């Protein structure tokens, strides 16, 4: 991740609209309570703060200077770390849950990223993540009519900085290849426009693979032999 890009792009407060509230609530349910949680890309600490109020201990990782300052003002311990490097050595503690909310799509080496997460989790730890769904119903409709399905084509400051896109199956395969087993998945809503204003959360519960975001909980598997036996 480029520190200057992220400091400019993610300097404002985290925008939490109605769709984000659905996503956050589903992430909270997957995280649970009384956990030691590491929030990757914690931005201004808004979600970390909510997780903390849910009776969890929370630390965060962030690269945006402005966001780090805001998160620390909220009382969140934040590590100033680039998630695109080998960062596990900078984390001395083990966590019950690692949250990667809208992060993996920004990562160049996703195998290294997941290996770092694996190594900072406790033996029975879980990864909870969300990421945009490239196969959402809304994106499929855009492609049908020859419209760009919200994929960035530049690295300009107003773009989100996404460099990876996933379907549920491609993300599941990547997780399994890195010794994680998907134990739960859902979505936030099925949207029919780019702003998520025309949406339904009911359909996302029935058809999560058509939803706007992929929301997944994956269990750390101790070794590949165990992983194969539990599939």
Order of alpha helices (4+ residues) and beta strands (2+ residues): alpha-alpha-beta-alpha-beta-alpha-beta-beta-alpha-beta-alpha-alpha-beta-beta-beta-alpha-beta-alpha
